[in-house]
Amino acid sequence: MKVIHLYKNETSLIKKAIKSNREAQHVLFELHAPKMLSVCRYYIKDLQQAEEVMLNGFFKVFSNLKSFKNEGSFEGWIRRIMIRESISFLRQKKQIAFSVEYFENNNEHTNNINTNIEVAEIQQLIDELPEGYKMVFVMYAIEGYKHYEIAEILNITEGTSKSQLFKARKLLQEKIKVLNNTTGYGTK
């Protein structure tokens, strides 16, 4: 059996994957799956469900590969698909609820909390947020979406997006303070 080495040149891999080359698809999957699982995991608490959503997302990636126009990064294009898949999954499970209350900021800034909290603990704190808060927080703070983009994707108003972010941050600050007090992280 002759072994054909695929170059990890993404453009070449994409062209081959469009032609249903399974090896190229596999290499693209292997290159991007770990990051995309992390993206899905931001939104979906259960790792097995996040993995299922990621696999469904990759099915859509390979089914719609011809629509990738090489405008922007391929990873960014895949990431958007994963985010939308995660949101669709949560909508199907009816796990998204948005509070429509508005807030007054009163120039209140987030407190700088001195902490040595581990990444896994931060993820757990984010997981404990109500789904609406969590989704907006992740999209804004981690993915870098603007409020108008979040509003469009989630079919909510910009005000609701801002409100959800404000409440998520406030709740996270409270949880971090509690964690600092119980674990001694905040002490010097």
Secondary structure, DSSP 8 states (H G I E B T S, - for coil): ---------HHHHHHHHHTT-HHHHHHHHHHHHHHHHHHHHHH-SSHHHHHHHHHHHHHHHHHSGGG--SSS-HHHHHHHHHHHHHHHHHHHTT-----------TT-----------HHHHHHHHHTS-HHHHHHHIIIIIT---HHHHHHHHT--HHHHHHHHHHHHHHHHHHHHHHHHHH-TT--
